[in-house]
Structures are given as C-alpha cells and as structure tokens.
Amino acid sequence: MQNFPAIHPNCFSNDRNNFGYHHNNLDYKNGNFNINEIMQIYQLFITEIAREIVTLRCRDSDSLVRDSDTLVRDSDSLVRDSDSSVRDIDSLVRDSDSSVRDIDSLVRDSDTFVRDSDSLVRDSDSI
C-alpha cells in the first residue's frame, strides 16, 4: 500500500509494495492505455488494501487476546489474594472463638472463686 505509483509501465515491479508484477502493455507517454491492464492494477491495489485491513484486524485481535489473557491472570491473582484473605479472616475468627472460650472459662473460674469466697465468709461468720 505504501508508495503506490502513478500508472506508468516503469513504476511496477515484482515487490509487494508495488502490487505484483511489471505491466509493459501501458504506453503512458502516448496515451495508449489497455483498460484491462488498468483494471488489473486497480484490482491489485484494492486487494492489497484489503490484505492490509485484514492484517491490521488480526493484529488488533491478537492484541485483544493478549489483553484478555492479562486480565485473566490478574483476575486469578485477585482470587488467590481473596482466598488468602478469607483464610486469614477464618483464622482470626478461630482465634477470636478461642479467646471467647478462654474468657468464658475465666468467668466460670471467677464465679467459682466468688462462690468459694462466699462460702468461706459464711463459714467464718458461723464460727
């Protein structure tokens, strides 16, 4: 698509940028044009434009796939981090439950101590 030449027989070559092949049936200087040759040139031009569009779309598609893969990896990482946070919270809840049980035990021990103390006071009063 780059460097598309004017319609002149010496402008065409076999490389991709000049759309295909050498056209020696065009007599540009004398105004004698073979319409079939001109149509072939434009057909090659349109084909090359279409090929470039497809190439660009494929590149865009590849880029979207790479971006999608990156998002999936990021999402997986976030899920792992979330799972880790849930495990940490579960551990904190277990620690909290254990602390509550310890406090309950201390309260029971304290209640027992108070009862024992009350009993001792009553015994002391009776003596």
C-alpha positions in Angstrom: 0.0 0.0 0.0 3.0 2.3 0.5 4.4 4.2 -2.5 1.5 3.4 -4.9 3.0 4.6 -8.2 1.4 6.6 -10.9 0.2 4.4 -13.8 3.3 4.1 -15.8 5.0 0.9 -17.0 8.3 1.6 -15.4 6.7 2.1 -11.9 5.7 -1.5 -11.3 7.9 -4.3 -10.1 7.7 -7.7 -8.5 7.9 -6.5 -4.9 4.9 -6.4 -2.6 4.9 -2.6 -2.2 4.3 -2.1 -5.9 1.4 -4.6 -6.2 2.6 -7.6 -8.0 4.1 -7.6 -11.5 5.5 -5.5 -14.3 3.0 -4.0 -16.7 4.7 -3.5 -20.1 1.5 -3.0 -22.1 0.8 0.5 -20.9 2.1 3.2 -23.2 1.8 6.1 -20.7 3.6 8.8 -22.8 1.5 8.2 -25.9 -1.8 7.9 -24.1 -2.4 4.3 -25.2 -3.8 2.5 -22.2 -5.0 -1.1 -22.2 -8.2 -0.9 -20.0 -7.7 -4.5 -18.9 -4.2 -3.7 -17.6 -5.5 -0.6 -15.7 -8.3 -2.7 -14.2 -5.7 -5.3 -13.1 -3.6 -2.6 -11.5 -6.6 -1.3 -9.5 -7.8 -4.8 -8.7 -4.3 -5.5 -7.2 -4.5 -2.2 -5.4 -7.8 -3.0 -3.8 -6.6 -6.5 -3.0 -3.6 -5.1 -1.3 -5.7 -2.6 0.7 -8.0 -5.5 1.8 -4.9 -7.5 2.8 -3.6 -4.7 4.9 -7.0 -4.3 6.6 -7.1 -8.0 7.4 -3.6 -7.8 8.7 -4.4 -4.8 11.0 -7.6 -6.6 12.2 -5.6 -9.7 13.0 -3.1 -7.6 14.9 -5.9 -5.9 16.8 -7.4 -9.4 17.6 -4.1 -10.7 18.8 -3.7 -7.6 21.0 -7.2 -8.2 22.4 -6.4 -11.8 23.1 -3.2 -10.8 24.9 -5.1 -8.2 26.9 -7.7 -10.8 27.8 -5.0 -13.2 28.9 -3.5 -10.5 31.1 -6.9 -9.7 32.6 -7.5 -13.5 33.3 -4.1 -13.7 35.1 -4.9 -10.5 37.1 -8.3 -12.0 38.0 -6.7 -15.3 39.1 -4.2 -13.3 41.2 -7.1 -11.4 42.8 -8.9 -14.6 43.5 -5.8 -16.1 45.1 -5.4 -12.9 47.2 -9.1 -13.1 48.2 -8.8 -16.7 49.1 -5.8 -15.9 51.3 -7.7 -13.0 52.9 -10.6 -15.4 53.6 -8.2 -17.9 55.2 -6.8 -15.1 57.3 -10.3 -14.0 58.4 -11.1 -17.6 59.2 -8.0 -17.9 61.3 -8.9 -14.6 63.1 -12.4 -15.9 63.8 -11.0 -19.2 65.2 -8.6 -17.1 67.4 -11.5 -15.0 68.5 -13.6 -18.0 69.3 -10.7 -19.4 71.3 -10.4 -16.1 73.1 -14.1 -16.1 73.9 -13.8 -19.7 75.3 -10.9 -18.6 77.4 -12.8 -15.6 78.7 -15.8 -17.9 79.4 -13.6 -20.2 81.3 -12.1 -17.3 83.3 -15.6 -16.1 84.1 -16.6 -19.6 85.3 -13.4 -19.7 87.4 -14.2 -16.3 88.8 -17.8 -17.4 89.6 -16.4 -20.4 91.3 -13.9 -18.3 93.2 -16.7 -15.9 94.3 -18.9 -18.8 95.4 -16.0 -20.3 97.3 -15.2 -17.0 98.8 -18.9 -16.5 99.8 -18.9 -20.0 101.4 -15.7 -19.1 103.3 -17.3 -15.9 104.5 -20.4 -17.8 105.7 -18.3 -20.4 107.4 -16.3 -17.6 109.1 -19.5 -15.9 110.2 -20.7 -19.1 111.7 -17.6 -19.6 113.7 
